[in-house]
Amino acid sequence: MEKPVSQLPSLKSLRVFEEVAQNGNVARAAEKLNITASAASHQLAKLEKELGSILFHRSAKGVVLTLAGERYLEEIRPLILGLTQATARLRNEKDRSALRIHCAPSFGLLWLLPRLHKFREAHPEIQVTLSCSYENLSFSRDNIDIAVRHGFPEWKAFEIKTIRHEKMSVLASPAYLEKYPLREPAELNNHALILSESPLIQWPQWFATQQLPQPAREWLFRFDRSYMSLEAAMLGHGLIFESELLAADYLRSGKLVTVFDAALSLPVSAHHLVYPRGYAQFPRVSDFLQWIQAQLSE
């Protein structure tokens, strides 16, 4: 009598396993998968029982892959990616011609959106969908082709192309500087400073780098979106320490200017083009990658 073929784990269990491994937290992974934490825990327990192996070390701080879990993830991840790609290839022609981009909000609003019409003009056959948030969405579950993410490039198993030559500088409107002249960095303590809370490098780090005491006055405003800081500075409310990449159109139009010499700017690698391995073979993705690299080179 032949032995029965071993039953394969469900795809749902494997997706939960992959998401929990990526997040190191069951509740966070469950939220991204739009299921309850108890349902995610049930799927993990079911998978471990079917495999006969413990996949995670569990603690109050979260979960960490065991050695068996690391090996299993390494082996199944390419299979899940292959299944995702095969599914994408089988979609109808209209769907294959739609490029779905997810973007950090300030980059999407300030840099990408003003230029996106150029991509459409160059590739009128590609329909573009753009969504923006600081959440790192799932490429497969949320049907994303490519993401422009803000932060440290810690996303394993994805292709990452960091946007180069970004720098942080002290910026202000010409009207503000005309009303409140500023010659030396040491004079900043007498000025209205606006704090951008989202950049990787902020005012406190800049003051420390310049070996200056931290501001004694309260911040005039604190904003969690760079575009709000840039707008406030453009209106003449105060000085900001922000990305010249995000402020490119403000600087080009003269609505904002750099206050100090370029030597007082700080380099930063904060924005990254992120996509699953293999996605660059899709024409819509490769076309966008070539286009955005050309735009950034300008």
Backbone hydrogen bonds in HBPLUS format (Angstrom, degrees):
<---DONOR---> <-ACCEPTOR-->    atom                        ^
c    i                          cat <-CA-CA->   ^        H-A-AA   ^      H-
h    n   atom  resd res      DA  || num        DHA   H-A  angle D-A-AA Bond
n    s   type  num  typ     dist DA aas  dist angle  dist       angle   num
A0014-LEU N   A0010-SER O   3.16 MM   4  6.52 156.9  2.21 148.4 154.7     1
A0015-ARG N   A0011-LEU O   2.85 MM   4  6.11 153.6  1.92 151.3 158.3     2
A0016-VAL N   A0012-LYS O   3.01 MM   4  6.26 157.7  2.06 148.2 154.0     3
A0017-PHE N   A0013-SER O   2.92 MM   4  6.13 161.1  1.96 147.0 152.6     4
A0018-GLU N   A0014-LEU O   2.90 MM   4  6.11 161.9  1.94 148.7 153.1     5
A0019-GLU N   A0015-ARG O   2.96 MM   4  6.11 164.1  1.98 148.9 153.2     6
A0020-VAL N   A0016-VAL O   2.88 MM   4  6.01 165.2  1.90 156.4 160.4     7
A0021-ALA N   A0017-PHE O   2.97 MM   4  6.06 158.6  2.01 146.9 153.3     8
A0022-GLN N   A0018-GLU O   3.03 MM   4  6.22 147.3  2.14 142.5 151.1     9
A0023-ASN N   A0019-GLU O   2.99 MM   4  6.20 149.1  2.08 145.9 154.0    10
A0024-GLY N   A0020-VAL O   2.67 MM   4  5.49 148.1  1.77 150.9 158.3    11
A0063-VAL N   A0024-GLY O   3.20 MM  39  5.18 166.3  2.22 120.5 124.5    12
A0029-ALA N   A0025-ASN O   3.10 MM   4  6.23 160.0  2.14 145.9 151.8    13
A0030-ALA N   A0026-VAL O   2.87 MM   4  6.02 156.4  1.92 150.0 157.0    14
A0031-GLU N   A0027-ALA O   2.99 MM   4  6.22 152.0  2.07 145.5 152.4    15
A0032-LYS N   A0028-ARG O   3.17 MM   4  6.47 156.8  2.22 145.9 151.3    16
A0033-LEU N   A0029-ALA O   2.99 MM   4  6.24 142.6  2.13 144.3 155.1    17
A0034-ASN N   A0030-ALA O   2.91 MM   4  5.96 104.6  2.49 134.6 152.2    18
A0035-ILE N   A0030-ALA O   2.93 MM   5  5.12 172.5  1.94 148.3 150.1    19
A0034-ASN N   A0031-GLU O   3.13 MM   3  4.97 153.5  2.20  96.7 104.6    20
A0040-ALA N   A0036-THR O   3.02 MM   4  6.37 154.7  2.08 148.1 155.1    21
A0041-SER N   A0037-ALA O   2.90 MM   4  6.15 160.5  1.94 149.2 154.6    22
A0042-HIS N   A0038-SER O   2.90 MM   4  6.07 150.6  1.98 141.1 149.5    23
A0043-GLN N   A0039-ALA O   2.98 MM   4  6.26 154.0  2.04 145.6 151.9    24
A0044-LEU N   A0040-ALA O   3.01 MM   4  6.32 154.9  2.07 149.8 156.5    25
A0045-ALA N   A0041-SER O   2.92 MM   4  6.14 163.2  1.95 150.9 155.4    26
A0046-LYS N   A0042-HIS O   2.89 MM   4  6.04 157.2  1.94 147.9 154.6    27
A0047-LEU N   A0043-GLN O   2.93 MM   4  6.11 153.5  2.00 142.7 149.8    28
A0048-GLU N   A0044-LEU O   2.90 MM   4  6.15 164.4  1.92 154.1 158.0    29
A0049-LYS N   A0045-ALA O   2.96 MM   4  6.13 152.2  2.04 144.1 151.9    30
A0050-GLU N   A0046-LYS O   2.96 MM   4  6.18 157.7  2.01 146.4 152.4    31
A0051-LEU N   A0047-LEU O   2.91 MM   4  6.12 152.6  1.99 149.6 157.2    32
A0052-GLY N   A0048-GLU O   2.76 MM   4  5.66 131.8  1.99 136.7 149.6    33
A0053-SER N   A0048-GLU O   3.25 MM   5  5.36 138.7  2.43 139.0 146.9    34
A0066-THR N   A0055-LEU O   2.95 MM  11  5.36 163.7  1.98 123.7 125.9    35
A0057-HIS N   A0064-VAL O   2.63 MM   7  5.13 166.7  1.65 158.9 162.5    36
A0064-VAL N   A0057-HIS O   2.93 MM   7  5.13 153.7  2.00 143.2 151.8    37
A0059-SER N   A0062-GLY O   2.91 MM   3  5.36 150.5  2.00 165.6 173.8    38
A0062-GLY N   A0059-SER O   3.15 MM   3  5.36 152.0  2.23 104.6 112.9    39
A0070-GLU N   A0066-THR O   2.85 MM   4  6.16 155.6  1.91 153.2 158.9    40
A0071-ARG N   A0067-LEU O   3.11 MM   4  6.35 162.1  2.14 147.7 151.8    41
A0072-TYR N   A0068-ALA O   2.94 MM   4  6.12 158.8  1.98 147.7 154.1    42
A0073-LEU N   A0069-GLY O   2.88 MM   4  6.02 163.2  1.91 150.9 155.4    43
A0074-GLU N   A0070-GLU O   3.00 MM   4  6.16 160.0  2.04 147.0 152.4    44
A0075-GLU N   A0071-ARG O   3.12 MM   4  6.35 144.2  2.26 142.3 151.1    45
A0076-ILE N   A0072-TYR O   2.94 MM   4  6.17 158.0  1.98 155.9 161.6    46
A0077-ARG N   A0073-LEU O   2.97 MM   4  5.73 152.7  2.05 149.8 154.7    47
A0079-LEU N   A0076-ILE O   2.96 MM   3  5.05 119.9  2.33  99.2 115.5    48
A0080-ILE N   A0076-ILE O   2.92 MM   4  6.25 156.0  1.98 160.6 167.4    49
A0081-LEU N   A0077-ARG O   2.96 MM   4  6.18 164.0  1.98 154.7 159.3    50
A0082-GLY N   A0078-PRO O   2.82 MM   4  5.95 153.4  1.89 138.9 146.7    51
A0083-LEU N   A0079-LEU O   2.92 MM   4  6.16 150.8  2.00 144.0 151.6    52
A0084-THR N   A0080-ILE O   2.93 MM   4  6.19 154.8  1.99 147.1 154.1    53
A0085-GLN N   A0081-LEU O   2.88 MM   4  6.16 160.3  1.92 153.2 158.3    54
A0086-ALA N   A0082-GLY O   2.88 MM   4  6.03 157.0  1.93 145.2 152.0    55
A0087-THR N   A0083-LEU O   2.96 MM   4  6.12 155.3  2.02 145.2 151.6    56
A0088-ALA N   A0084-THR O   2.97 MM   4  6.24 154.5  2.04 144.7 151.9    57
A0089-ARG N   A0085-GLN O   2.94 MM   4  6.20 152.2  2.02 148.0 155.2    58
A0090-LEU N   A0086-ALA O   3.22 MM   4  6.43 134.0  2.44 137.4 148.4    59
A0090-LEU N   A0087-THR O   3.16 MM   3  5.23 133.5  2.38  96.3 108.9    60
A0091-ARG N   A0088-ALA O   3.23 MM   3  5.44 158.4  2.28 103.9 110.4    61
A0095-ASP N   A0092-ASN O   3.07 MM   3  5.47 118.3  2.47 106.8 120.7    62
A0096-ARG N   A0092-ASN O   3.06 MM   4  6.35 155.2  2.12 153.1 160.9    63
A0097-SER N   A0093-GLU O   3.10 MM   4  6.29 130.0  2.37 139.7 151.4    64
A0097-SER N   A0094-LYS O   3.22 MM   3  5.27 138.0  2.41  94.4 105.9    65
A0098-ALA N   A0095-ASP O   3.12 MM   3  5.29 163.8  2.14 109.8 112.9    66
A0127-GLN N   A0097-SER O   2.92 MM  30  6.24 144.7  2.05 139.0 149.1    67
A0099-LEU N   A0127-GLN O   2.67 MM  28  6.00 152.2  1.74 156.9 166.9    68
A0129-THR N   A0099-LEU O   2.83 MM  30  6.13 160.8  1.86 166.0 165.3    69
A0145-ASP N   A0100-ARG O   2.91 MM  45  5.23 157.2  1.96 137.9 145.3    70
A0146-ILE N   A0100-ARG O   3.35 MM  46  6.80 156.2  2.41 158.0 161.8    71
A0101-ILE N   A0129-THR O   2.79 MM  28  6.08 172.3  1.80 175.2 174.4    72
A0131-SER N   A0101-ILE O   2.94 MM  30  6.37 158.3  1.99 157.6 164.6    73
A0102-HIS N   A0146-ILE O   3.05 MM  44  6.51 157.6  2.10 149.4 156.4    74
A0148-VAL N   A0102-HIS O   2.83 MM  46  6.39 148.7  1.93 150.1 160.7    75
A0103-CYS N   A0131-SER O   2.86 MM  28  6.25 148.5  1.96 148.5 159.0    76
A0133-SER N   A0103-CYS O   3.05 MM  30  6.38 146.3  2.16 151.2 161.7    77
A0104-ALA N   A0148-VAL O   2.90 MM  44  6.13 136.8  2.09 161.0 171.3    78
A0108-GLY N   A0104-ALA O   2.91 MM   4  6.00 163.0  1.94 162.9 168.6    79
A0109-LEU N   A0105-PRO O   2.91 MM   4  6.10 162.7  1.94 155.3 159.1    80
A0110-LEU N   A0106-SER O   2.83 MM   4  5.69 165.1  1.85 149.0 154.1    81
A0111-TRP N   A0107-PHE O   2.95 MM   4  5.20 149.5  2.04 128.1 137.7    82
A0112-LEU N   A0107-PHE O   2.93 MM   5  6.25 167.8  1.94 158.1 162.2    83
A0113-LEU N   A0108-GLY O   2.84 MM   5  5.73 156.5  1.89 151.8 158.1    84
A0115-ARG N   A0112-LEU O   2.94 MM   3  5.39 146.3  2.06 114.0 124.6    85
A0116-LEU N   A0112-LEU O   2.90 MM   4  5.82 122.1  2.24 152.0 168.3    86
A0116-LEU N   A0113-LEU O   3.36 MM   3  5.14 148.0  2.47  97.6 106.3    87
A0118-LYS N   A0115-ARG O   2.95 MM   3  5.63 145.7  2.06 118.3 127.3    88
A0119-PHE N   A0116-LEU O   3.09 MM   3  5.27 123.8  2.42  99.0 112.5    89
A0120-ARG N   A0116-LEU O   3.18 MM   4  6.58 157.9  2.23 149.9 155.5    90
A0121-GLU N   A0117-HIS O   2.88 MM   4  6.10 148.6  1.98 142.3 151.1    91
A0122-ALA N   A0118-LYS O   3.01 MM   4  6.21 149.7  2.10 141.2 148.8    92
A0123-HIS N   A0119-PHE O   2.80 MM   4  5.96 139.9  1.96 144.5 156.7    93
A0126-ILE N   A0123-HIS O   3.08 MM   3  5.75 169.5  2.09 122.9 126.3    94
A0142-ASP N   A0138-SER O   2.95 MM   4  5.44 152.4  2.03 133.8 142.9    95
A0144-ILE N   A0139-PHE O   2.91 MM   5  4.51 151.9  1.99 126.2 135.1    96
A0147-ALA N   A0274-VAL O   2.84 MM 127  5.12 164.9  1.87 157.4 161.4    97
A0274-VAL N   A0147-ALA O   2.77 MM 127  5.12 170.5  1.78 156.9 159.6    98
A0149-ARG N   A0272-HIS O   2.85 MM 123  5.27 144.2  1.98 157.0 157.0    99
A0272-HIS N   A0149-ARG O   2.86 MM 123  5.27 150.4  1.95 149.8 158.8   100
A0151-GLY N   A0270-ALA O   2.86 MM 119  5.18 155.2  1.92 143.9 152.3   101
A0154-GLU N   A0152-PHE O   2.78 MM   2  5.74 124.9  2.08 118.0 101.4   102
A0159-GLU N   A0275-TYR O   2.79 MM 116  5.38 155.4  1.85 167.6 166.5   103
A0275-TYR N   A0159-GLU O   3.11 MM 116  5.38 154.0  2.18 144.7 150.9   104
A0161-LYS N   A0273-LEU O   2.85 MM 112  5.00 159.7  1.89 145.9 152.7   105
A0273-LEU N   A0161-LYS O   2.85 MM 112  5.00 175.2  1.86 142.2 141.4   106
A0163-ILE N   A0271-HIS O   2.92 MM 108  5.67 172.6  1.92 152.5 154.5   107
A0268-VAL N   A0166-GLU O   2.98 MM 102  5.62 162.5  2.01 145.8 142.5   108
A0244-GLU N   A0167-LYS O   2.90 MM  77  5.90 169.3  1.91 178.5 176.8   109
A0168-MET N   A0266-LEU O   2.71 MM  98  5.13 165.9  1.73 154.7 156.3   110
A0266-LEU N   A0168-MET O   2.92 MM  98  5.13 158.9  1.97 145.8 151.9   111
A0169-SER N   A0242-GLU O   2.87 MM  73  5.63 162.8  1.90 154.4 152.9   112
A0242-GLU N   A0169-SER O   2.98 MM  73  5.63 146.3  2.09 162.7 154.1   113
A0259-VAL N   A0170-VAL O   2.94 MM  89  5.67 168.2  1.95 150.5 151.5   114
A0171-LEU N   A0240-ILE O   2.79 MM  69  5.34 163.5  1.82 154.1 159.8   115
A0240-ILE N   A0171-LEU O   3.04 MM  69  5.34 166.7  2.06 150.7 154.7   116
A0172-ALA N   A0257-VAL O   3.11 MM  85  5.69 151.1  2.20 152.2 161.2   117
A0257-VAL N   A0172-ALA O   2.81 MM  85  5.69 154.1  1.88 160.8 167.8   118
A0176-TYR N   A0173-SER O   3.10 MM   3  5.28 120.6  2.47 100.9 114.9   119
A0177-LEU N   A0173-SER O   3.18 MM   4  6.54 164.8  2.21 157.5 160.6   120
A0178-GLU N   A0174-PRO O   2.93 MM   4  6.09 144.5  2.06 145.7 155.7   121
A0179-LYS N   A0175-ALA O   3.09 MM   4  6.28 149.0  2.19 141.3 148.9   122
A0180-TYR N   A0176-TYR O   2.68 MM   4  5.84 155.5  1.73 154.1 162.6   123
A0187-GLU N   A0184-GLU O   2.98 MM   3  5.60 159.1  2.03 119.0 125.5   124
A0188-LEU N   A0185-PRO O   3.03 MM   3  5.56 168.2  2.04 120.0 123.4   125
A0190-ASN N   A0187-GLU O   3.01 MM   3  5.83 165.3  2.03 124.5 129.2   126
A0191-HIS N   A0188-LEU O   2.94 MM   3  5.19 164.8  1.96 118.3 119.9   127
A0239-LEU N   A0192-ALA O   2.89 MM  47  6.26 164.5  1.91 161.9 162.4   128
A0220-LEU N   A0193-LEU O   2.77 MM  27  5.60 153.1  1.84 153.9 160.1   129
A0194-ILE N   A0239-LEU O   2.81 MM  45  5.86 164.5  1.83 177.1 173.4   130
A0195-LEU N   A0221-PHE O   2.92 MM  26  6.24 164.0  1.94 160.1 156.0   131
A0223-PHE N   A0195-LEU O   2.95 MM  28  6.37 162.1  1.99 168.7 174.0   132
A0197-GLU N   A0223-PHE O   2.83 MM  26  5.96 175.6  1.84 169.3 168.9   133
A0205-GLN N   A0202-GLN O   3.09 MM   3  5.57 120.3  2.46 113.0 126.6   134
A0206-TRP N   A0202-GLN O   3.11 MM   4  6.41 156.2  2.17 154.2 161.6   135
A0206-TRP N   A0203-TRP O   2.98 MM   3  5.06 115.0  2.42 100.3 117.0   136
A0207-PHE N   A0203-TRP O   2.93 MM   4  6.21 165.1  1.95 168.8 171.8   137
A0208-ALA N   A0204-PRO O   3.08 MM   4  6.26 156.7  2.14 143.2 149.6   138
A0209-THR N   A0205-GLN O   2.91 MM   4  6.11 154.6  1.97 145.8 152.8   139
A0210-GLN N   A0206-TRP O   2.97 MM   4  6.24 151.0  2.05 150.4 158.0   140
A0212-LEU N   A0207-PHE O   2.88 MM   5  5.11 176.4  1.88 156.9 155.8   141
A0211-GLN N   A0208-ALA O   3.05 MM   3  4.92 156.3  2.11 101.1 107.5   142
A0228-MET N   A0225-ARG O   3.13 MM   3  5.55 137.9  2.31 107.0 117.7   143
A0229-SER N   A0225-ARG O   3.41 MM   4  6.87 154.8  2.48 147.2 153.7   144
A0230-LEU N   A0226-SER O   2.93 MM   4  6.22 163.8  1.96 159.9 164.2   145
A0231-GLU N   A0227-TYR O   3.07 MM   4  6.13 154.7  2.14 135.4 142.0   146
A0232-ALA N   A0228-MET O   2.95 MM   4  6.12 158.9  2.00 146.3 152.2   147
A0233-ALA N   A0229-SER O   2.94 MM   4  6.17 157.2  1.99 150.2 156.2   148
A0234-MET N   A0230-LEU O   2.92 MM   4  6.08 155.4  1.98 144.6 151.8   149
A0235-LEU N   A0231-GLU O   3.01 MM   4  6.24 144.4  2.14 144.5 153.3   150
A0237-HIS N   A0232-ALA O   3.16 MM   5  5.74 161.9  2.19 160.4 155.8   151
A0236-GLY N   A0233-ALA O   2.92 MM   3  5.12 157.5  1.97 107.5 114.0   152
A0247-ALA N   A0243-SER O   3.01 MM   4  6.20 144.8  2.14 138.9 149.8   153
A0248-ALA N   A0245-LEU O   3.40 MM   3  5.22 164.3  2.42 101.8 103.9   154
A0250-TYR N   A0247-ALA O   3.00 MM   3  5.21 117.2  2.41 104.9 121.2   155
A0251-LEU N   A0247-ALA O   2.88 MM   4  6.09 158.7  1.92 163.6 170.8   156
A0252-ARG N   A0248-ALA O   2.87 MM   4  6.03 157.1  1.92 148.3 155.4   157
A0253-SER N   A0249-ASP O   3.05 MM   4  6.06 153.6  2.12 139.0 145.1   158
A0255-LYS N   A0250-TYR O   2.95 MM   5  5.09 124.0  2.28 154.7 159.0   159
A0256-LEU N   A0250-TYR O   3.26 MM   6  5.40 154.2  2.33 119.2 116.7   160
A0254-GLY N   A0251-LEU O   3.20 MM   3  5.05 143.7  2.34  94.0 104.6   161
A0264-LEU N   A0261-ASP O   2.95 MM   3  5.80 165.5  1.97 126.4 130.7   162
A0265-SER N   A0262-ALA O   3.01 MM   3  5.27 165.4  2.03 112.9 116.5   163
A0279-TYR N   A0276-PRO O   3.05 MM   3  5.67 166.4  2.07 135.9 139.4   164
A0281-GLN N   A0278-GLY O   3.22 MM   3  5.87 165.4  2.24 115.1 119.6   165
A0282-PHE N   A0279-TYR O   2.95 MM   3  5.64 161.7  1.99 119.5 125.2   166
A0285-VAL N   A0282-PHE O   3.03 MM   3  5.41 124.2  2.35 109.3 123.0   167
A0286-SER N   A0282-PHE O   2.97 MM   4  6.23 170.1  1.98 165.0 168.1   168
A0287-ASP N   A0283-PRO O   2.82 MM   4  5.86 158.4  1.86 151.6 157.6   169
A0288-PHE N   A0284-ARG O   3.21 MM   4  6.28 153.1  2.29 131.7 138.5   170
A0289-LEU N   A0285-VAL O   2.90 MM   4  6.14 161.7  1.94 154.5 159.6   171
A0290-GLN N   A0286-SER O   3.02 MM   4  6.16 164.5  2.04 148.4 151.9   172
A0291-TRP N   A0287-ASP O   3.00 MM   4  6.14 156.9  2.05 143.5 150.5   173
A0292-ILE N   A0288-PHE O   2.85 MM   4  6.01 173.1  1.85 159.9 160.9   174
A0293-GLN N   A0289-LEU O   3.07 MM   4  6.09 155.5  2.13 144.1 150.8   175
A0294-ALA N   A0290-GLN O   3.11 MM   4  6.25 152.6  2.19 140.5 147.7   176
A0295-GLN N   A0291-TRP O   2.94 MM   4  6.25 156.7  1.99 150.7 157.5   177
A0296-LEU N   A0292-ILE O   2.90 MM   4  6.06 157.1  1.95 145.3 151.2   178
A0297-SER N   A0293-GLN O   2.98 MM   4  6.12 143.1  2.12 139.3 149.2   179
A0298-GLU N   A0295-GLN O   3.20 MM   3  5.34 137.1  2.39  96.8 108.2   180
